Amino acid sequence: MTITGEMLIGFSAVRGTEGSQRAFNPATDSEIPEPSFGMGGAAEVERAASLAAQAFDVFRNVPLAKRAAFLDAIADNILGIGDELIERAHAETGLPIARLQGERGRTVGQLRLFAKVVRDGHFLGSTIDHAQPERQPLPRADLRLAKVPVGPVAVFGASNFPLAFSVAGGDTASALAAGAPVIVKAHGAHLGTSELVGRAIQKAVREQGLPEGVFSLLIGAGRKLGEALVAHPVIKAVGFTGSRQGGLALIRIANARPEPIPVYAEMSSINPVFLFPGALASRAEAIGKAFADSLTLGAGQFCTNPGLVLAIDSPDLDRFIKAAGESLATKPAQTMLTPGIFDAFRSGAQKVDGVQGVTKVAQGVSAGDLPNAAQAALYVTDAQRLLATPELEAEMFGPASVVIRARDFDELLSVAEHVEGQLTVTLQFDAVDHADAQRLLPVLERKAGRILANGFPTGVEVCHAMVHGGPFPSTSNPMFTSVGATAIDRFLRPVCYQDLPDALLPAALKEANPLAVWRLVDGELNA
Ligand code: NAP
């Protein structure tokens, strides 16, 4: 497939005229010569939004089987691109080929999961309360609830998942599954990859005979295009993964609109790992080694990277630090996604390094001449220092972490109370630690969206029970997840139909249940 550097607006390929940009290879620190990408602006947002508005009622009313077939077709078309997609993503991101192949599998699996969710129809939340004409003192009307899509959705592709959380990633898949047209703002860090995947979606829209406004892909340098997209009145919700500043900026724009809209922003998390005394006593070395593997996976560019480790001070904690440090010392420096992300990591780590009372206890292999390559680092300090130093809690977004020595369990609890909202918290414990773990759990349930036992937080399964969300600042809305089947709920709203004749009700609420979906009927769940 040829990459042309154009935007995809409905069925058209449009060359932007608001400047141009070439893709960048962070591993060679050089531009990828061809093609040059033409940047878009407000005019392209207007065109894509107008098409999305026209497509909305048609798309949301196609039979669920057809909507599901569309998601499957996107998956097939992405696989159909073949190695070209992996090679281009590798050149643009520096991520290893094997990782990108795995990520493609996750992307395709995610689309197929949402196809199943659509076919099952449970996401509609169909609920029926039959009329009670004889009820005293007043009769009850017939009341039926089903969920409808909110309207066209804007998606900001994430830099760190060029496939699984970008153009056809989790936000797009869940919004399309909900029946919402999607306009993606491609991330500048993988423009060619974005175009290839965008063309696979555009092809699927055509093949399935859907209206062209179901999908558009825009590119724009600087902030203007993204700002115009979030401000556009046709857009009814936003999916975003990226920096805290970026997410908060988009939330401000969304809230300042005459009609404010939700921004589902996944922003920053340092994913505390609690090491309990029993676990440290029995397996400090094994935990240290596994921790170093998790910390350096993907050059630490995961929202679930373990950036904070907490434990009661003891010789066993020293064993953990020694083992983690020895393992880190063997880890090669790895190319980061962009020079900007590399600079942000370096300056974040330097800030931590400069805090009085913080000691760097280990580092990875030096980057040498390798451009944009992150050297892993491990720091140690005490709980009082953490409580007094907000910089120690900032996401470093790279392979660096801070170990906190607590005096006793009460101090550990106060640090747990103190930390900001998180995507994950992890507990390493043995049976002898259960009572302490139980004391900590109520605090952790208030802090995080996912609580793991004896694992590490990197690696997010895409399934029905996954929660990839959490209190601020890990996300802007802790009531939802951006990964897993229930991510679809972000783009749905309930509508209640009162006394509508059967002929006018949506299929999911008709008395005969023609879709055979699960429904709550007069308070009882039945198929
Ligand atoms: P980013 O700077 O937040 O950018 C993400 C997307 O949002 C880009 O398309 C960007 O457009 C757009 N954007 C950002 N601020 C905007 C604004 N004020 N108005 C309109 N659009 C805006 O994230 P990034 O480029 O992926 O990486 C930068 C840093 O974000 C990293 O160093 C890391 O700290 C953090 N990050 C965190 C996660 C996580 O999962 N926790 C993931 C990725 C990145 P432009 O490119 O045109 O500015």
Residues whose N, C-alpha, C, O or C-beta is under 5 A from the ligand:
A	BS01	NAP	F156 G157 S159 N160 K185 A186 H187 G188 G220 A221 G222 R223 G226 E227 T241 G242 S243 G246 A249 E266 M267 S268 S269 F302 C303 I341 A344 F397
